[in-house]
């Protein structure tokens, strides 16, 4: 399986925006973006500041890909699936990505980042509707129940993440039972409810060329 192995913080610096790829580190002064708010590379300062229309669209696509941690081929497959659904293609795309199991685990607060959520899922630390799973890209359906397996409930990384979650911060399409380390995917969220500072319409324009 292909994976991105370089430093995650370089991705945030390239987009000049926090993508929250490193969990709690992103909220501290140790975040590289706080100290070096410019793209990585030897000639970063010498690069031209004016960007073309295509460049703007490309950067928006890369930003969404990196936030959700999907590769180019995966992302294009999601776009094709979204374009076949009824409604606005851009909204459909974001809603599909939001339904990924690794994203839901992260949104529930059972992992500090989506990357950590993927690792925990691959190592079979979660069940969906009582069945152990190891596929981070699995799409959740309304009513699906995600729970930490019995043998993994003592993991510090899960407990520390859950302790930082406040009940008032939980998303309306999710429900979390902290005591049981269990979450429920209540419904597919509407685009306006998803806190994602991106312009997905630019991605649609990019793929429509």
Secondary structure by P-SEA (a helix, b strand, c coil): cccccccaaaaaaaacccccccccccccccccccccccccccccccccccccaaaaaaaaaaaaaaaacccaaaaaaaaaaaaaccccaaaaaaaaaaacaaaaaaaacccccaaaaaaaaaaccccccccccccccccccccbbbbccccccccaaaaaaaaacccccccccccccccccbbbbccccccccccccccaaaaaaaaac
